[in-house]
Amino acid sequence: MTLSHDTVGTGRRTVVLLHSGVCDRRMWDGQFQALADAGHRVVRCDLRGFGETPVDAPHVHADDVRDLLDHLGAERAVLVGSSFGGEVALEFAVRHPGRTEALALLCAAAPVEHEAGPELRAFFEREESLLEAGDVEAATALNVDLWCGPEAGPEARALVHTMQRRAFELQLPVPEELEAQPSGVTEDDLRGVTVPALVVTGAHDVPDFRAIGAKTAALLPAARHVTLDWAGHLPSLERPEETLALLTDYLSGLNAPAAAAR
């Protein structure tokens, strides 16, 4: 199965936008066309269980992204991942190093084990309780309140609500045997990811993700760590233009794509 996706632009560098776990490819509305206008071929997709991509088989998200690149005829790509999408991007870089040109990780999760702190544990417990009670609307609102930072306006919050509700609709009926396979990625694997990486954390994000960002930046040999003093967990929705400028500047600073990617 090919992931549902959009492509725009004809640049020689392929940039893949990977959404967070409370969103789908619509979260990149503020950057998608503009990155193409800056000279890149831009792809955004819905991972399985999000947006317009159902869960129909056991899967590995990183391999789904590889298959999408195969479908598009793209040998290498820069992967831009938000939260869960950042975790997928890191797993992709470990599993498919020759196809990874660079990484941009925005408030990213990590494919290695992390022990949740008190705030995140309380959130997961409350979410599970609401979903077991069948109150999907309250569970959706709980996610919006936690993951939308102080700069997220009413439109951004409404979009996150719509995307998270859609994710629940797709994911809750999925039997365990069709769920994503564990990554098996280790810290040593991440130390072996030598491509350029921009690691972005938000000063108003959940403490866990600030800690994960700092640790990820320390593990990746070619990482640059930037903290946005205004950002919560979803900077691309909270301040779309500033996030676009950050990504555009990062992409322009990368070396020209290798001949194999042309």
N, C-alpha and C positions, 0 to 999 in steps of 0.2 A: 504494500500500500504506500502511495506517495502522500506525504503530509499536505494538508491544505495550505496554500501559500500564495503570496503575491510577489511579483518581481517588477522592478522598474530600473531604468538606467541602462547604459551600454558601456560603462567604464570597464577597464581591464581588471580592476580589483573587485572581487566579490565580497560583499559585506552581508553577513547573515545575522539577523536580529532575533534573539531568543527571549521569549516573554517570561515573566515571573509566574509563580504558582497560583496567584490570585487573579491572573490576567490571561489574555490571549494576544494574538498578533495586533489587535487594535490598540494596544498600549503604546505602539510606536507611531501613531498617527502624526505626532508632532515632529518626527525625525525622518520618516520613511522617504517621502518625496524629496525633502531638502538634502538628504545625503546623496541621492541620485543627482540632484542639481549640482552638487559639489564634485561630480565626476566619477561616481562609483556605481557599480551594478549592485543593487540592494535587494535582498530577499528577506521577507518576514514570513514566518510559518506558525501554524498552530500545532504544537506537540500533541501526541495522542492523549485524549481525555480533556481537550481544551478547544474552545471555539467551534470550528467546523470539522475537526478530526476526531472520529470516535475511537474507542478502544475495542479492537476486534481480534487481537491475538497477543500472546506474550511478546514482549518487546524490550529493546534497549534504546532509550531516547537518543543517545549519541549515534547509534547505528542508523536510526531513522533519519537523522540529519545527514549522515554520510550518503544514504540512499537518495535523499533529496538533491544533494550536490551532484550525484551521478546522473540523476534525471535531468538536471539543468546543464550538464556538461561542464561543470566547474571543478577544476582539479584542486584548487586551494581556496581558502577563504579566511577572512578576518571574522571571528565570532564575537558578537556583542551580546552579552547575557545579563539579564536583570534577575536577581535573586535566584530562583530555581533554574532559570535559563542560564545563569552563570555556572551553576553546578553542572548542567549538561555540557556547557562549553568546555569546562575543565576536563570532564570525562572524555569528550571528543578529542581534546588535545593529547590525552594519554593514549587513547585507543587508536587514533589516526594522526600521529604526529606529522607525517609527511604532507598532510592536507591542511594543516593549521598554519596560517601565516602570522597571525597575532591574535591577542585576546583583549577585550575590554569588558571588565567585570564590574557591574553596577550593583552594589549592596548584595553581592552574590552569596549564595549558600556554597557549601563545599561538598564534594563527593566522599570525603573522609569522615570518620565518626566524630560527632560533636555532642557533648553532654549539655542539654538545654538548661539555661538558667531559670530562676524562679518565675520571672515574668512570662517567658515562653512556655514553661511547663503549665502554668496556670491557664494560659490561652488554649493550649492543646486539650487540656482536661475539660475546659468549658465548651470548646467546640465539639468534642466527642459527646459530651452530655446532651447538647442541643440536638445534634444529629441523631443520636439514639432515640431521642424523644420525638423525632420527626419534624423539628422546628428548623427547617432549612432557611427560612427567612431570617430568623434570629442569628443563626450561624453565619449567614452572609453578612449581616450588619456587624457582627463581631469582627470579622476579617477586615471590613472597611475601616472600622475604628482603629484597629491596631496598625494596619499597614499603610494607611494614608497619612503622610506627615503633615505638619502644620501649614505647609505651603500648598497643599492640595485643595483646590477650590471645589465648589459644588458640582461642576461638570465632571471633574476628574473623579470625585467620589462616586458620582452616579455611574460613570463608566466602569469603575472597579466593581461596584455592586452588580452591574449587569454581567460582567465577565466572570466574576466569582460564582454567581448564581448558575450561569451556564456550565461552569466546571463541575459544580455539584450535580447538575442534571446528568452529565455524561459519566461521572466517576462513581457515584453512589451505587448504581446497579451492577458495576463491574465485579465479576467473581474473582476471587483471589488468584486463581491460576492464570488470569489474563493481565495481571498487574505488571508494572515495569520490573525488570530483573535488577537485582542489586549490582552496583557498579564494581565493587571489589577494588576500588582505587585506594592506594595508600599514600602516606606522606612522602615516601621515597619516590613514588610515581610522579608526584607533583614537583619534586626537586629535579626531575628529569625533563620537565617542560621548559625548554630553553627559548621559546619564541618570546617576542616582546609582549608585555602584559601591562595594562592599565587597571589598577585595582582601586575602585572608588567606594568610599564609605560615607554614610550620612551622619552628621553630628546628632540628629534627632531620631536615628533608627533605634530599634530594639538592641540592647547591649550585646546580645549574642552575635548579631551580624557585624557590629563594629569589631568585636573580638575575632570573628572568622576572617574578616577582611585583613586585619593586621597580621594574622597568622598566615593567610594565603600569600600575602605580599612577601612575607619573610621566607616562605618555602620556594616561591618561583624565582629562579635565578635572574631573570631579566624584567622584574616587576618594578613599576613606579606606583606608589601609594598616594592617593589624593583623598583628603577628607573635605566634603562640602559642608560648610558651616550652616547652611540653610536646609539641608536635605533630610528627609525621613527615609523611608524604605524604597520609594518609587520616584526617583528624581526625574525620570523621563516624563512623568505625568504632573509632577509638582511644579517644575519650572522647565517646560519643554524647550524653550529657546536657549537657555543656559546649558542644558544637557546636550543639545545639538551642537553648540559651540565647542563644548568639551570634546565631543566625539570627532567633530570635523578637524579640530586642531590635532588630536591624537593621530587620526588617519593620515593627515597631511605630513606628519613627521615620520611616518614609516618609510622605509626604503621602497623603491619601486618594486612591484611584484616580480618575482622570479620568472625567467623565460618560460618555465614549465606551466605557469599559471596563465599564460597569455593565449 
